[in-house]
């Protein structure tokens, strides 16, 4: 049973990371995604970071894509470093998605669900 749970978590981590890639492409204006409009503000328009700032923020989303992919691999293959790395990745993603709440509220929810998985599934929490 726990193997199935680990694989499900790994798939959710990977998919969540791929969604981070969508925000990167939007902030770098590499693609137009109807639901994800380009903007230069964070915190629901309260903080304008400009074009350069939003590109840096977009790079953070790209790094998160890679982090989710690596941790998904680690969870699926039972690497000893994977559980702490996945927990750190989810916590950082929670911060990144919260900064863009208007567009990324679903990501906040996914991050919270993943944190609950770490809480309720002792094997995932490293216990």
TAWOUR-V378740 format. One record per residue. N is the residue number from 1. RES is the residue in one small letter. BURIAL is I if it has 24 or more other ideal C-beta (glycine too) atoms within 12 Angstrom, else O. D_FIRST is the distance of its C-alpha to the first C-alpha in Angstrom with 1 decimal. Layout:
N:RES:BURIAL:D_FIRST / N:RES:BURIAL:D_FIRST
This chain:
1:x:O:0.0 / 2:x:O:3.8 / 3:x:O:5.4 / 4:x:O:5.3 / 5:x:O:6.5 / 6:x:I:8.8 / 7:x:O:10.1 / 8:x:O:10.8 / 9:x:I:12.6 / 10:x:I:14.4 / 11:x:O:15.6 / 12:x:I:16.8 / 13:x:I:18.5 / 14:x:I:20.2 / 15:x:O:21.4 / 16:x:I:22.6 / 17:x:I:24.5 / 18:x:I:26.1 / 19:x:I:27.4 / 20:x:I:29.0 / 21:x:I:30.8 / 22:x:I:32.4 / 23:x:I:34.0 / 24:x:I:35.3 / 25:x:O:37.0 / 26:x:I:38.5 / 27:x:I:39.9 / 28:x:I:41.3 / 29:x:O:42.7 / 30:x:O:41.3 / 31:x:O:40.2 / 32:x:O:40.9 / 33:x:O:38.0 / 34:x:O:39.3 / 35:x:O:36.9 / 36:x:I:37.2 / 37:x:O:40.8 / 38:x:I:42.4 / 39:x:I:43.7 / 40:x:O:44.8 / 41:x:O:43.8 / 42:x:I:40.9 / 43:x:O:40.2 / 44:x:O:41.2 / 45:x:O:44.5 / 46:x:O:45.6 / 47:x:O:45.5 / 48:x:O:47.1 / 49:x:O:46.1 / 50:x:O:48.1 / 51:x:O:47.4 / 52:x:O:46.8 / 53:x:O:44.6 / 54:x:I:42.4 / 55:x:O:42.1 / 56:x:O:41.0 / 57:x:I:38.4 / 58:x:I:37.4 / 59:x:O:36.9 / 60:x:I:34.4 / 61:x:I:32.4 / 62:x:I:32.6 / 63:x:O:31.5 / 64:x:I:28.5 / 65:x:I:27.6 / 66:x:I:27.6 / 67:x:I:25.7 / 68:x:I:22.8 / 69:x:I:22.8 / 70:x:I:22.9 / 71:x:I:20.2 / 72:x:I:17.9 / 73:x:I:18.7 / 74:x:I:18.1 / 75:x:I:14.7 / 76:x:I:13.7 / 77:x:O:15.5 / 78:x:O:14.5 / 79:x:O:18.2 / 80:x:O:19.3 / 81:x:O:21.4 / 82:x:I:18.9 / 83:x:I:17.6 / 84:x:O:21.1 / 85:x:I:22.4 / 86:x:I:20.0 / 87:x:I:20.9 / 88:x:O:24.6 / 89:x:I:24.3 / 90:x:I:23.0 / 91:x:O:25.7 / 92:x:I:28.4 / 93:x:I:27.3 / 94:x:I:27.6 / 95:x:O:31.2 / 96:x:I:32.0 / 97:x:I:30.9 / 98:x:O:32.6 / 99:x:I:35.8 / 100:x:I:35.8 / 101:x:O:34.5 / 102:x:O:36.6 / 103:x:I:34.9 / 104:x:I:31.5 / 105:x:O:30.6 / 106:x:O:27.5 / 107:x:I:26.5 / 108:x:I:27.0 / 109:x:O:24.6 / 110:x:I:21.9 / 111:x:I:22.5 / 112:x:O:22.3 / 113:x:O:18.9 / 114:x:I:17.6 / 115:x:I:19.3 / 116:x:O:17.6 / 117:x:I:14.2 / 118:x:I:15.5 / 119:x:O:16.9 / 120:x:O:14.0 / 121:x:I:11.1 / 122:x:O:12.8 / 123:x:O:11.3 / 124:x:I:12.7 / 125:x:O:15.9 / 126:x:O:16.4 / 127:x:O:16.3
